[in-house]
């Protein structure tokens, strides 16, 4: 995190020089959405993640947490019509992720027995 802050500190003057018309300071609407993003999408979900560890196994919670990009892709397909740039390699990658999740579930169940 320190390296990112340091890097941005040095790169920001170059950014201002190359893109002088870009608005950098967020307006009131942007601040509202940033606070909403921070509180609901980050803090609240991590609290729910931690609370779910009391009722579910760490494997189950971590599995659902790591599948979040898959959920986001499916929601983007269904509700936002975001499938224009999807090609064969995307489907191969998606298949690999889903197969690895299924195999991990099978292997962990066999180890418990």
C-alpha positions as CSV (number, residue, x, y, z in Angstrom):
1,X,0.0,0.0,0.0
2,X,2.9,2.3,0.8
3,X,4.4,1.6,-2.6
4,X,1.1,2.5,-4.4
5,X,0.8,5.7,-2.5
6,X,4.4,6.6,-3.2
7,X,4.0,5.7,-6.9
8,X,0.8,7.8,-7.3
9,X,2.4,10.7,-5.5
10,X,5.2,10.8,-8.1
11,X,2.9,10.0,-11.1
12,X,0.1,12.5,-10.3
13,X,2.0,15.6,-11.6
14,X,2.5,13.9,-14.9
15,X,-1.1,12.9,-15.0
16,X,-2.1,16.6,-14.5
17,X,0.3,17.6,-17.2
18,X,-1.1,15.1,-19.8
19,X,-4.8,15.5,-18.9
20,X,-5.3,19.0,-17.6
21,X,-9.0,19.2,-18.2
22,X,-9.9,16.0,-16.3
23,X,-11.9,16.6,-13.1
24,X,-10.0,15.2,-10.2
25,X,-11.9,16.4,-7.2
26,X,-15.1,14.5,-6.8
27,X,-18.3,16.4,-6.7
28,X,-21.1,15.9,-4.1
29,X,-22.8,13.2,-6.1
30,X,-19.5,11.3,-6.5
31,X,-18.8,11.6,-2.7
32,X,-22.2,10.1,-2.0
33,X,-21.5,7.1,-4.2
34,X,-18.0,6.7,-2.8
35,X,-19.4,6.6,0.7
36,X,-22.2,4.2,-0.4
37,X,-19.6,2.0,-2.0
38,X,-17.4,2.0,1.0
39,X,-20.1,1.4,3.6
40,X,-22.4,-1.1,1.9
41,X,-20.2,-2.8,-0.7
42,X,-17.1,-3.1,1.4
43,X,-17.7,-2.8,5.2
44,X,-21.2,-4.4,5.3
45,X,-20.2,-7.3,3.2
46,X,-17.0,-8.0,5.1
47,X,-19.0,-7.9,8.3
48,X,-21.5,-10.4,6.8
49,X,-18.5,-12.5,5.6
50,X,-17.1,-12.6,9.2
51,X,-20.5,-13.3,10.7
52,X,-21.1,-16.2,8.3
53,X,-18.0,-17.9,9.6
54,X,-19.8,-18.5,12.9
55,X,-22.4,-20.6,11.1
56,X,-20.7,-22.1,8.1
57,X,-17.3,-23.7,7.5
58,X,-14.4,-21.6,6.3
59,X,-14.2,-23.5,3.1
60,X,-17.9,-22.8,2.2
61,X,-17.6,-19.1,3.0
62,X,-14.3,-18.7,1.2
63,X,-15.7,-20.6,-1.8
64,X,-18.7,-18.3,-2.1
65,X,-16.4,-15.3,-1.6
66,X,-14.0,-16.4,-4.3
67,X,-16.9,-17.0,-6.7
68,X,-18.0,-13.4,-6.5
69,X,-16.5,-12.5,-9.9
70,X,-18.6,-15.3,-11.5
71,X,-21.7,-13.9,-9.8
72,X,-20.9,-10.5,-11.1
73,X,-20.3,-11.7,-14.7
74,X,-23.7,-13.6,-14.6
75,X,-25.5,-10.5,-13.3
76,X,-23.8,-8.3,-15.9
77,X,-25.0,-10.7,-18.7
78,X,-28.5,-10.9,-17.4
79,X,-29.3,-7.4,-16.3
80,X,-26.8,-5.1,-18.1
81,X,-26.4,-6.8,-21.5
82,X,-22.6,-6.9,-21.1
83,X,-21.8,-9.9,-23.3
84,X,-20.6,-8.1,-26.4
85,X,-16.9,-8.8,-26.0
86,X,-17.1,-12.4,-24.7
87,X,-15.1,-14.8,-26.8
88,X,-14.1,-18.5,-26.6
89,X,-11.2,-17.9,-24.2
90,X,-13.6,-16.3,-21.7
91,X,-15.7,-19.5,-21.7
92,X,-12.6,-21.7,-21.3
93,X,-11.5,-19.6,-18.3
94,X,-15.0,-19.7,-16.8
95,X,-15.1,-23.4,-17.2
96,X,-11.7,-23.8,-15.5
97,X,-12.9,-21.8,-12.6
98,X,-16.1,-23.7,-12.2
99,X,-14.4,-27.1,-12.7
100,X,-11.8,-26.2,-10.1
101,X,-14.5,-25.3,-7.6
102,X,-16.3,-28.5,-8.2
103,X,-13.2,-30.6,-7.9
104,X,-12.1,-28.9,-4.7
105,X,-15.5,-29.6,-3.2
106,X,-15.3,-33.2,-4.1
107,X,-11.8,-33.6,-2.8
108,X,-12.6,-31.9,0.5
109,X,-15.7,-34.1,1.0
110,X,-13.6,-37.3,0.4
111,X,-11.0,-36.1,2.9
112,X,-13.7,-35.7,5.6
113,X,-14.9,-39.3,5.1
